[in-house]
Amino acid sequence: MSKSTSQIYSQSWEDLKGNPVLLVPILVANLIYFGMVMALGASLAGISLVNLSNMTVADQSRLQGVAIMVGIAAAVIDFAGYCLLQCMAVEIVTEGETSLGSSFRSLGEHFVSLLGAALLAGMVVFVVAVGGAVIAGALGLPGIILYLIAVLSVSLLVALAFPAVVYSDLGPIEAIKESFNKVKAHFLRVLAFAVITFLLSIAVGFLALILSVFLMAAAAFITIGVSIVFTTLVVVALTRLYGEIAWEDEQKQEAWKQRIAGIGSGMGSGMGSGMGPGGDLPADPYY
């Protein structure tokens, strides 16, 4: 029996409570990210508008280059932290436990594929978003509605690519295809997960706001802390969702293979029931 989204989130919350090490990747990535941004801000704070206006064009270009490089480095570190969390989430789902050592080894094996999957998924959504925006502008309100549906649908179709890379040991293109196939076969289930996740994000954001009002001195830490916990929970839950779907499809495919084996054994004795037109074996209904 398929697990509901609430059951998946409940199990993921238990995973998080039992393995707080899951919080480490996003926590460390955020600390490094904010540290780099604050260091850059502190270095720029000493540059007044007068000094900036007196800089040569070359100096201003170098300053902009430094800011861009710091931003790129921070983004890469943030992405690496997310990838490490994904590797840890797969270990939790498949083995029931995780460690930083084994997760780093898994990250080394899958980082290039994770990066490729992220770029491909982003490109797919970007192309649909840009192309849809042009069409939506020409059609008015109906076009806008169709545009939103198209973008959200494509976003859902690539939603399982990241866990597929690590869980099923796939390359970027294979992971995108796997995500498309899984989501198409279980669209309503994935849609329900996305809707509940969206509602949870609103509730968590509201909770963080209330806590920040009563604890204003620690408002920033509360917001960041809640964000880290919720992001980690969603990654684990999404990985569990993919694992559940993959396992169920494997069971269905195994049942199909047994059916084919039964048909094959019956063919020798003249039993052709269940075969396709012309005596062909039926196609795999799940893949």
Phi and psi restraints in degrees (value plus and minus 20) as a CYANA .aco file:
   2 SER   PHI     -87.5   -47.5
   2 SER   PSI     120.5   160.5
   3 LYS   PHI    -101.3   -61.3
   3 LYS   PSI     121.2   161.2
   4 SER   PHI     -96.5   -56.5
   4 SER   PSI     146.7   186.7
   5 THR   PHI     -80.9   -40.9
   5 THR   PSI     -58.8   -18.8
   6 SER   PHI     -83.7   -43.7
   6 SER   PSI     -58.8   -18.8
   7 GLN   PHI     -87.1   -47.1
   7 GLN   PSI     -59.1   -19.1
   8 ILE   PHI     -84.1   -44.1
   8 ILE   PSI     -64.2   -24.2
   9 TYR   PHI     -87.8   -47.8
   9 TYR   PSI     -56.9   -16.9
  10 SER   PHI     -82.2   -42.2
  10 SER   PSI     -65.8   -25.8
  11 GLN   PHI     -85.2   -45.2
  11 GLN   PSI     -59.0   -19.0
  12 SER   PHI     -85.3   -45.3
  12 SER   PSI     -56.5   -16.5
  13 TRP   PHI     -85.2   -45.2
  13 TRP   PSI     -59.1   -19.1
  14 GLU   PHI     -85.2   -45.2
  14 GLU   PSI     -58.9   -18.9
  15 ASP   PHI     -79.1   -39.1
  15 ASP   PSI     -63.7   -23.7
  16 LEU   PHI     -87.4   -47.4
  16 LEU   PSI     -62.0   -22.0
  17 LYS   PHI     -85.9   -45.9
  17 LYS   PSI     -56.8   -16.8
  18 GLY   PHI    -101.8   -61.8
  18 GLY   PSI     -35.5     4.5
  19 ASN   PHI    -156.7  -116.7
  19 ASN   PSI      50.1    90.1
  20 PRO   PHI     -81.8   -41.8
  20 PRO   PSI     -33.4     6.6
  21 VAL   PHI     -81.1   -41.1
  21 VAL   PSI     -39.4     0.6
  22 LEU   PHI     -79.8   -39.8
  22 LEU   PSI     -45.1    -5.1
  23 LEU   PHI     -98.0   -58.0
  23 LEU   PSI     -35.7     4.3
  24 VAL   PHI     -81.7   -41.7
  24 VAL   PSI     -68.1   -28.1
  25 PRO   PHI     -76.6   -36.6
  25 PRO   PSI     -71.2   -31.2
  26 ILE   PHI     -90.3   -50.3
  26 ILE   PSI     -55.5   -15.5
  27 LEU   PHI     -82.2   -42.2
  27 LEU   PSI     -70.9   -30.9
  28 VAL   PHI     -84.7   -44.7
  28 VAL   PSI     -62.3   -22.3
  29 ALA   PHI     -80.8   -40.8
  29 ALA   PSI     -60.4   -20.4
  30 ASN   PHI     -87.3   -47.3
  30 ASN   PSI     -60.4   -20.4
  31 LEU   PHI     -82.1   -42.1
  31 LEU   PSI     -64.7   -24.7
  32 ILE   PHI     -85.6   -45.6
  32 ILE   PSI     -63.4   -23.4
  33 TYR   PHI     -79.1   -39.1
  33 TYR   PSI     -72.4   -32.4
  34 PHE   PHI     -88.4   -48.4
  34 PHE   PSI     -51.4   -11.4
  35 GLY   PHI     -83.4   -43.4
  35 GLY   PSI     -64.2   -24.2
  36 MET   PHI     -86.7   -46.7
  36 MET   PSI     -61.3   -21.3
  37 VAL   PHI     -85.5   -45.5
  37 VAL   PSI     -62.3   -22.3
  38 MET   PHI     -86.6   -46.6
  38 MET   PSI     -58.0   -18.0
  39 ALA   PHI     -83.7   -43.7
  39 ALA   PSI     -61.3   -21.3
  40 LEU   PHI     -85.3   -45.3
  40 LEU   PSI     -62.7   -22.7
  41 GLY   PHI     -82.8   -42.8
  41 GLY   PSI     -59.3   -19.3
  42 ALA   PHI     -85.6   -45.6
  42 ALA   PSI     -58.5   -18.5
  43 SER   PHI     -89.9   -49.9
  43 SER   PSI     -52.1   -12.1
  44 LEU   PHI    -102.4   -62.4
  44 LEU   PSI     -39.0     1.0
  45 ALA   PHI     -84.6   -44.6
  45 ALA   PSI     -48.1    -8.1
  46 GLY   PHI    -100.0   -60.0
  46 GLY   PSI     -24.9    15.1
  47 ILE   PHI    -116.1   -76.1
  47 ILE   PSI      88.3   128.3
  48 SER   PHI     -99.0   -59.0
  48 SER   PSI     147.4   187.4
  49 LEU   PHI     -81.8   -41.8
  49 LEU   PSI     -53.3   -13.3
  50 VAL   PHI     -86.3   -46.3
  50 VAL   PSI     -66.6   -26.6
  51 ASN   PHI     -82.7   -42.7
  51 ASN   PSI     -58.3   -18.3
  52 LEU   PHI     -84.7   -44.7
  52 LEU   PSI     -59.4   -19.4
  53 SER   PHI     -89.7   -49.7
  53 SER   PSI     -45.5    -5.5
  54 ASN   PHI    -105.7   -65.7
  54 ASN   PSI     -28.3    11.7
  55 MET   PHI     -90.0   -50.0
  55 MET   PSI     129.7   169.7
  56 THR   PHI     -95.1   -55.1
  56 THR   PSI     145.2   185.2
  57 VAL   PHI     -81.5   -41.5
  57 VAL   PSI     -56.8   -16.8
  58 ALA   PHI     -85.3   -45.3
  58 ALA   PSI     -61.1   -21.1
  59 ASP   PHI     -86.0   -46.0
  59 ASP   PSI     -61.5   -21.5
  60 GLN   PHI     -84.0   -44.0
  60 GLN   PSI     -58.9   -18.9
  61 SER   PHI     -84.6   -44.6
  61 SER   PSI     -61.0   -21.0
  62 ARG   PHI     -84.8   -44.8
  62 ARG   PSI     -60.1   -20.1
  63 LEU   PHI     -82.8   -42.8
  63 LEU   PSI     -64.5   -24.5
  64 GLN   PHI     -83.4   -43.4
  64 GLN   PSI     -57.7   -17.7
  65 GLY   PHI     -83.1   -43.1
  65 GLY   PSI     -61.3   -21.3
  66 VAL   PHI     -83.1   -43.1
  66 VAL   PSI     -64.5   -24.5
  67 ALA   PHI     -81.7   -41.7
  67 ALA   PSI     -61.3   -21.3
  68 ILE   PHI     -86.0   -46.0
  68 ILE   PSI     -63.2   -23.2
  69 MET   PHI     -83.7   -43.7
  69 MET   PSI     -60.5   -20.5
  70 VAL   PHI     -83.9   -43.9
  70 VAL   PSI     -61.8   -21.8
  71 GLY   PHI     -82.6   -42.6
  71 GLY   PSI     -62.5   -22.5
  72 ILE   PHI     -85.5   -45.5
  72 ILE   PSI     -65.0   -25.0
  73 ALA   PHI     -80.8   -40.8
  73 ALA   PSI     -62.1   -22.1
  74 ALA   PHI     -84.5   -44.5
  74 ALA   PSI     -60.0   -20.0
  75 ALA   PHI     -86.2   -46.2
  75 ALA   PSI     -59.5   -19.5
  76 VAL   PHI     -84.3   -44.3
  76 VAL   PSI     -62.9   -22.9
  77 ILE   PHI     -83.5   -43.5
  77 ILE   PSI     -61.9   -21.9
  78 ASP   PHI     -82.0   -42.0
  78 ASP   PSI     -62.7   -22.7
  79 PHE   PHI     -86.5   -46.5
  79 PHE   PSI     -61.0   -21.0
  80 ALA   PHI     -82.0   -42.0
  80 ALA   PSI     -58.5   -18.5
  81 GLY   PHI     -83.4   -43.4
  81 GLY   PSI     -60.2   -20.2
  82 TYR   PHI     -85.7   -45.7
  82 TYR   PSI     -60.6   -20.6
  83 CYS   PHI     -84.3   -44.3
  83 CYS   PSI     -61.2   -21.2
  84 LEU   PHI     -83.2   -43.2
  84 LEU   PSI     -60.6   -20.6
  85 LEU   PHI     -81.3   -41.3
  85 LEU   PSI     -60.2   -20.2
  86 GLN   PHI     -81.9   -41.9
  86 GLN   PSI     -61.1   -21.1
  87 CYS   PHI     -84.3   -44.3
  87 CYS   PSI     -60.2   -20.2
  88 MET   PHI     -87.1   -47.1
  88 MET   PSI     -58.7   -18.7
  89 ALA   PHI     -83.7   -43.7
  89 ALA   PSI     -59.9   -19.9
  90 VAL   PHI     -84.5   -44.5
  90 VAL   PSI     -60.3   -20.3
  91 GLU   PHI     -82.8   -42.8
  91 GLU   PSI     -60.6   -20.6
  92 ILE   PHI     -82.1   -42.1
  92 ILE   PSI     -64.8   -24.8
  93 VAL   PHI     -89.7   -49.7
  93 VAL   PSI     -60.1   -20.1
  94 THR   PHI    -109.4   -69.4
  94 THR   PSI     -50.7   -10.7
  95 GLU   PHI    -138.6   -98.6
  95 GLU   PSI     -33.4     6.6
  96 GLY   PHI      65.1   105.1
  96 GLY   PSI     -23.5    16.5
  97 GLU   PHI    -174.5  -134.5
  97 GLU   PSI     145.1   185.1
  98 THR   PHI    -171.2  -131.2
  98 THR   PSI     144.5   184.5
  99 SER   PHI    -169.1  -129.1
  99 SER   PSI     137.4   177.4
 100 LEU   PHI     -85.6   -45.6
 100 LEU   PSI     -56.9   -16.9
 101 GLY   PHI     -81.8   -41.8
 101 GLY   PSI     -73.1   -33.1
 102 SER   PHI     -86.4   -46.4
 102 SER   PSI     -53.1   -13.1
 103 SER   PHI     -90.4   -50.4
 103 SER   PSI     -56.2   -16.2
 104 PHE   PHI     -85.5   -45.5
 104 PHE   PSI     -57.6   -17.6
 105 ARG   PHI     -84.8   -44.8
 105 ARG   PSI     -61.9   -21.9
 106 SER   PHI     -84.4   -44.4
 106 SER   PSI     -58.2   -18.2
 107 LEU   PHI     -82.9   -42.9
 107 LEU   PSI     -61.3   -21.3
 108 GLY   PHI     -81.1   -41.1
 108 GLY   PSI     -54.0   -14.0
 109 GLU   PHI     -97.7   -57.7
 109 GLU   PSI     -49.9    -9.9
 110 HIS   PHI    -135.1   -95.1
 110 HIS   PSI     -22.5    17.5
 111 PHE   PHI     -80.3   -40.3
 111 PHE   PSI     -65.7   -25.7
 112 VAL   PHI     -81.7   -41.7
 112 VAL   PSI     -61.8   -21.8
 113 SER   PHI     -86.9   -46.9
 113 SER   PSI     -58.7   -18.7
 114 LEU   PHI     -84.1   -44.1
 114 LEU   PSI     -61.9   -21.9
 115 LEU   PHI     -83.3   -43.3
 115 LEU   PSI     -64.3   -24.3
 116 GLY   PHI     -82.9   -42.9
 116 GLY   PSI     -62.0   -22.0
 117 ALA   PHI     -83.9   -43.9
 117 ALA   PSI     -60.7   -20.7
 118 ALA   PHI     -83.5   -43.5
 118 ALA   PSI     -62.1   -22.1
 119 LEU   PHI     -87.2   -47.2
 119 LEU   PSI     -63.5   -23.5
 120 LEU   PHI     -84.8   -44.8
 120 LEU   PSI     -65.1   -25.1
 121 ALA   PHI     -81.6   -41.6
 121 ALA   PSI     -62.8   -22.8
 122 GLY   PHI     -82.6   -42.6
 122 GLY   PSI     -59.4   -19.4
 123 MET   PHI     -85.7   -45.7
 123 MET   PSI     -61.5   -21.5
 124 VAL   PHI     -81.4   -41.4
 124 VAL   PSI     -68.7   -28.7
 125 VAL   PHI     -84.7   -44.7
 125 VAL   PSI     -59.3   -19.3
 126 PHE   PHI     -83.6   -43.6
 126 PHE   PSI     -65.5   -25.5
 127 VAL   PHI     -82.2   -42.2
 127 VAL   PSI     -64.5   -24.5
 128 VAL   PHI     -84.9   -44.9
 128 VAL   PSI     -60.5   -20.5
 129 ALA   PHI     -85.4   -45.4
 129 ALA   PSI     -65.3   -25.3
 130 VAL   PHI     -89.6   -49.6
 130 VAL   PSI     -67.2   -27.2
 131 GLY   PHI     -83.7   -43.7
 131 GLY   PSI     -60.1   -20.1
 132 GLY   PHI     -87.1   -47.1
 132 GLY   PSI     -53.0   -13.0
 133 ALA   PHI     -84.4   -44.4
 133 ALA   PSI     -58.6   -18.6
 134 VAL   PHI     -84.8   -44.8
 134 VAL   PSI     -65.1   -25.1
 135 ILE   PHI     -87.5   -47.5
 135 ILE   PSI     -61.5   -21.5
 136 ALA   PHI     -81.5   -41.5
 136 ALA   PSI     -57.5   -17.5
 137 GLY   PHI     -83.6   -43.6
 137 GLY   PSI     -50.0   -10.0
 138 ALA   PHI    -103.2   -63.2
 138 ALA   PSI     -44.7    -4.7
 139 LEU   PHI    -118.0   -78.0
 139 LEU   PSI     -30.9     9.1
 140 GLY   PHI      59.5    99.5
 140 GLY   PSI    -165.9  -125.9
 141 LEU   PHI     -78.5   -38.5
 141 LEU   PSI     -66.5   -26.5
 142 PRO   PHI     -78.4   -38.4
 142 PRO   PSI     -57.8   -17.8
 143 GLY   PHI     -85.4   -45.4
 143 GLY   PSI     -58.2   -18.2
 144 ILE   PHI     -84.8   -44.8
 144 ILE   PSI     -61.9   -21.9
 145 ILE   PHI     -83.0   -43.0
 145 ILE   PSI     -66.7   -26.7
 146 LEU   PHI     -83.2   -43.2
 146 LEU   PSI     -56.5   -16.5
 147 TYR   PHI     -82.4   -42.4
 147 TYR   PSI     -66.9   -26.9
 148 LEU   PHI     -83.3   -43.3
 148 LEU   PSI     -61.4   -21.4
 149 ILE   PHI     -82.9   -42.9
 149 ILE   PSI     -62.3   -22.3
 150 ALA   PHI     -84.5   -44.5
 150 ALA   PSI     -66.3   -26.3
 151 VAL   PHI     -84.5   -44.5
 151 VAL   PSI     -64.2   -24.2
 152 LEU   PHI     -85.1   -45.1
 152 LEU   PSI     -59.2   -19.2
 153 SER   PHI     -85.1   -45.1
 153 SER   PSI     -64.7   -24.7
 154 VAL   PHI     -86.3   -46.3
 154 VAL   PSI     -58.2   -18.2
 155 SER   PHI     -80.9   -40.9
 155 SER   PSI     -59.5   -19.5
 156 LEU   PHI     -87.0   -47.0
 156 LEU   PSI     -58.5   -18.5
 157 LEU   PHI     -83.5   -43.5
 157 LEU   PSI     -48.2    -8.2
 158 VAL   PHI    -122.3   -82.3
 158 VAL   PSI     -14.8    25.2
 159 ALA   PHI     -84.9   -44.9
 159 ALA   PSI     -47.7    -7.7
 160 LEU   PHI    -116.0   -76.0
 160 LEU   PSI     -15.1    24.9
 161 ALA   PHI     -84.1   -44.1
 161 ALA   PSI     -61.9   -21.9
 162 PHE   PHI     -83.8   -43.8
 162 PHE   PSI     -74.4   -34.4
 163 PRO   PHI     -83.7   -43.7
 163 PRO   PSI     -48.4    -8.4
 164 ALA   PHI     -84.6   -44.6
 164 ALA   PSI     -55.3   -15.3
 165 VAL   PHI     -77.1   -37.1
 165 VAL   PSI     -69.3   -29.3
 166 VAL   PHI    -104.3   -64.3
 166 VAL   PSI     -65.2   -25.2
 167 TYR   PHI     -83.8   -43.8
 167 TYR   PSI     -65.4   -25.4
 168 SER   PHI    -124.7   -84.7
 168 SER   PSI     -14.7    25.3
 169 ASP   PHI      34.3    74.3
 169 ASP   PSI      37.5    77.5
 170 LEU   PHI    -130.3   -90.3
 170 LEU   PSI     136.6   176.6
 171 GLY   PHI     -99.2   -59.2
 171 GLY   PSI     155.2   195.2
 172 PRO   PHI     -78.3   -38.3
 172 PRO   PSI     -69.2   -29.2
 173 ILE   PHI     -86.7   -46.7
 173 ILE   PSI     -63.7   -23.7
 174 GLU   PHI     -82.7   -42.7
 174 GLU   PSI     -56.6   -16.6
 175 ALA   PHI     -87.0   -47.0
 175 ALA   PSI     -59.6   -19.6
 176 ILE   PHI     -83.8   -43.8
 176 ILE   PSI     -64.0   -24.0
 177 LYS   PHI     -83.2   -43.2
 177 LYS   PSI     -62.3   -22.3
 178 GLU   PHI     -81.2   -41.2
 178 GLU   PSI     -62.7   -22.7
 179 SER   PHI     -83.5   -43.5
 179 SER   PSI     -64.3   -24.3
 180 PHE   PHI     -76.8   -36.8
 180 PHE   PSI     -68.6   -28.6
 181 ASN   PHI     -84.7   -44.7
 181 ASN   PSI     -64.6   -24.6
 182 LYS   PHI     -86.1   -46.1
 182 LYS   PSI     -63.7   -23.7
 183 VAL   PHI     -88.1   -48.1
 183 VAL   PSI     -60.6   -20.6
 184 LYS   PHI     -82.0   -42.0
 184 LYS   PSI     -58.0   -18.0
 185 ALA   PHI     -96.4   -56.4
 185 ALA   PSI     -42.4    -2.4
 186 HIS   PHI    -152.6  -112.6
 186 HIS   PSI      23.6    63.6
 187 PHE   PHI     -80.5   -40.5
 187 PHE   PSI     -67.7   -27.7
 188 LEU   PHI     -82.7   -42.7
 188 LEU   PSI     -56.2   -16.2
 189 ARG   PHI     -86.8   -46.8
 189 ARG   PSI     -63.7   -23.7
 190 VAL   PHI     -88.3   -48.3
 190 VAL   PSI     -58.3   -18.3
 191 LEU   PHI     -82.3   -42.3
 191 LEU   PSI     -62.9   -22.9
 192 ALA   PHI     -81.1   -41.1
 192 ALA   PSI     -60.6   -20.6
 193 PHE   PHI     -82.2   -42.2
 193 PHE   PSI     -63.4   -23.4
 194 ALA   PHI     -84.9   -44.9
 194 ALA   PSI     -62.5   -22.5
 195 VAL   PHI     -84.0   -44.0
 195 VAL   PSI     -66.3   -26.3
 196 ILE   PHI     -85.4   -45.4
 196 ILE   PSI     -57.7   -17.7
 197 THR   PHI     -83.2   -43.2
 197 THR   PSI     -61.2   -21.2
 198 PHE   PHI     -82.5   -42.5
 198 PHE   PSI     -65.1   -25.1
 199 LEU   PHI     -84.1   -44.1
 199 LEU   PSI     -59.5   -19.5
 200 LEU   PHI     -83.6   -43.6
 200 LEU   PSI     -59.2   -19.2
 201 SER   PHI     -82.8   -42.8
 201 SER   PSI     -57.2   -17.2
 202 ILE   PHI     -86.5   -46.5
 202 ILE   PSI     -64.3   -24.3
 203 ALA   PHI     -84.5   -44.5
 203 ALA   PSI     -62.3   -22.3
 204 VAL   PHI     -86.9   -46.9
 204 VAL   PSI     -60.3   -20.3
 205 GLY   PHI     -82.9   -42.9
 205 GLY   PSI     -59.9   -19.9
 206 PHE   PHI     -85.6   -45.6
 206 PHE   PSI     -60.0   -20.0
 207 LEU   PHI     -82.7   -42.7
 207 LEU   PSI     -63.4   -23.4
 208 ALA   PHI     -83.0   -43.0
 208 ALA   PSI     -57.0   -17.0
 209 LEU   PHI     -84.6   -44.6
 209 LEU   PSI     -64.5   -24.5
 210 ILE   PHI     -82.7   -42.7
 210 ILE   PSI     -65.2   -25.2
 211 LEU   PHI     -82.9   -42.9
 211 LEU   PSI     -57.0   -17.0
 212 SER   PHI     -87.3   -47.3
 212 SER   PSI     -53.6   -13.6
 213 VAL   PHI     -86.2   -46.2
 213 VAL   PSI     -62.3   -22.3
 214 PHE   PHI    -101.5   -61.5
 214 PHE   PSI     -41.6    -1.6
 215 LEU   PHI    -147.0  -107.0
 215 LEU   PSI      43.9    83.9
 216 MET   PHI     -80.4   -40.4
 216 MET   PSI     -53.0   -13.0
 217 ALA   PHI     -83.9   -43.9
 217 ALA   PSI     -47.7    -7.7
 218 ALA   PHI    -133.0   -93.0
 218 ALA   PSI       2.1    42.1
 219 ALA   PHI     -77.8   -37.8
 219 ALA   PSI     -65.8   -25.8
 220 ALA   PHI     -84.0   -44.0
 220 ALA   PSI     -62.6   -22.6
 221 PHE   PHI     -86.3   -46.3
 221 PHE   PSI     -57.5   -17.5
 222 ILE   PHI     -84.3   -44.3
 222 ILE   PSI     -65.9   -25.9
 223 THR   PHI     -81.5   -41.5
 223 THR   PSI     -66.5   -26.5
 224 ILE   PHI     -86.0   -46.0
 224 ILE   PSI     -62.7   -22.7
 225 GLY   PHI     -82.3   -42.3
 225 GLY   PSI     -65.3   -25.3
 226 VAL   PHI     -83.9   -43.9
 226 VAL   PSI     -59.7   -19.7
 227 SER   PHI     -83.0   -43.0
 227 SER   PSI     -61.8   -21.8
 228 ILE   PHI     -84.5   -44.5
 228 ILE   PSI     -66.2   -26.2
 229 VAL   PHI     -83.3   -43.3
 229 VAL   PSI     -64.6   -24.6
 230 PHE   PHI     -88.4   -48.4
 230 PHE   PSI     -61.9   -21.9
 231 THR   PHI     -80.1   -40.1
 231 THR   PSI     -64.4   -24.4
 232 THR   PHI     -82.5   -42.5
 232 THR   PSI     -63.0   -23.0
 233 LEU   PHI     -81.7   -41.7
 233 LEU   PSI     -62.9   -22.9
 234 VAL   PHI     -85.1   -45.1
 234 VAL   PSI     -61.6   -21.6
 235 VAL   PHI     -82.3   -42.3
 235 VAL   PSI     -64.5   -24.5
 236 VAL   PHI     -84.3   -44.3
 236 VAL   PSI     -62.8   -22.8
 237 ALA   PHI     -84.9   -44.9
 237 ALA   PSI     -61.7   -21.7
 238 LEU   PHI     -84.6   -44.6
 238 LEU   PSI     -58.1   -18.1
 239 THR   PHI     -86.1   -46.1
 239 THR   PSI     -59.9   -19.9
 240 ARG   PHI     -83.7   -43.7
 240 ARG   PSI     -60.2   -20.2
 241 LEU   PHI     -80.8   -40.8
 241 LEU   PSI     -66.9   -26.9
 242 TYR   PHI     -82.6   -42.6
 242 TYR   PSI     -62.3   -22.3
 243 GLY   PHI     -81.0   -41.0
 243 GLY   PSI     -61.9   -21.9
 244 GLU   PHI     -83.5   -43.5
 244 GLU   PSI     -65.3   -25.3
 245 ILE   PHI     -84.6   -44.6
 245 ILE   PSI     -65.0   -25.0
 246 ALA   PHI     -81.3   -41.3
 246 ALA   PSI     -62.6   -22.6
 247 TRP   PHI     -85.1   -45.1
 247 TRP   PSI     -64.0   -24.0
 248 GLU   PHI     -83.1   -43.1
 248 GLU   PSI     -61.5   -21.5
 249 ASP   PHI     -86.3   -46.3
 249 ASP   PSI     -55.4   -15.4
 250 GLU   PHI     -84.1   -44.1
 250 GLU   PSI     -60.5   -20.5
 251 GLN   PHI     -84.5   -44.5
 251 GLN   PSI     -61.4   -21.4
 252 LYS   PHI     -84.8   -44.8
 252 LYS   PSI     -62.2   -22.2
 253 GLN   PHI     -86.5   -46.5
 253 GLN   PSI     -56.5   -16.5
 254 GLU   PHI     -84.3   -44.3
 254 GLU   PSI     -61.6   -21.6
 255 ALA   PHI     -83.2   -43.2
 255 ALA   PSI     -58.2   -18.2
 256 TRP   PHI     -84.0   -44.0
 256 TRP   PSI     -62.5   -22.5
 257 LYS   PHI     -82.9   -42.9
 257 LYS   PSI     -59.4   -19.4
 258 GLN   PHI     -85.4   -45.4
 258 GLN   PSI     -57.3   -17.3
 259 ARG   PHI     -84.2   -44.2
 259 ARG   PSI     -62.9   -22.9
 260 ILE   PHI     -83.2   -43.2
 260 ILE   PSI     -60.8   -20.8
 261 ALA   PHI     -81.1   -41.1
 261 ALA   PSI     -59.5   -19.5
 262 GLY   PHI     -85.8   -45.8
 262 GLY   PSI     -60.2   -20.2
 263 ILE   PHI     -85.3   -45.3
 263 ILE   PSI     -61.9   -21.9
 264 GLY   PHI     -82.6   -42.6
 264 GLY   PSI     -60.1   -20.1
 265 SER   PHI     -90.0   -50.0
 265 SER   PSI     -49.0    -9.0
 266 GLY   PHI     -98.1   -58.1
 266 GLY   PSI     -41.1    -1.1
 267 MET   PHI     -85.1   -45.1
 267 MET   PSI     -52.8   -12.8
 268 GLY   PHI     -86.8   -46.8
 268 GLY   PSI     -46.1    -6.1
 269 SER   PHI    -124.0   -84.0
 269 SER   PSI      -3.6    36.4
 270 GLY   PHI      64.0   104.0
 270 GLY   PSI      -7.9    32.1
 271 MET   PHI    -114.2   -74.2
 271 MET   PSI      89.2   129.2
 272 GLY   PHI    -130.3   -90.3
 272 GLY   PSI      -9.0    31.0
 273 SER   PHI     -84.4   -44.4
 273 SER   PSI     118.7   158.7
 274 GLY   PHI      74.2   114.2
 274 GLY   PSI     -29.9    10.1
 275 MET   PHI     -99.5   -59.5
 275 MET   PSI     137.7   177.7
 276 GLY   PHI     -96.6   -56.6
 276 GLY   PSI    -196.8  -156.8
 277 PRO   PHI     -78.4   -38.4
 277 PRO   PSI     118.3   158.3
 278 GLY   PHI      55.8    95.8
 278 GLY   PSI      -7.2    32.8
 279 GLY   PHI      65.0   105.0
 279 GLY   PSI     -14.8    25.2
 280 ASP   PHI     -95.0   -55.0
 280 ASP   PSI     131.7   171.7
 281 LEU   PHI     -90.7   -50.7
 281 LEU   PSI     124.4   164.4
 282 PRO   PHI     -85.9   -45.9
 282 PRO   PSI     128.2   168.2
 283 ALA   PHI     -91.2   -51.2
 283 ALA   PSI     135.0   175.0
 284 ASP   PHI     -83.1   -43.1
 284 ASP   PSI      97.7   137.7
 285 PRO   PHI     -97.1   -57.1
 285 PRO   PSI     -26.9    13.1
 286 TYR   PHI    -129.3   -89.3
 286 TYR   PSI     -34.2     5.8
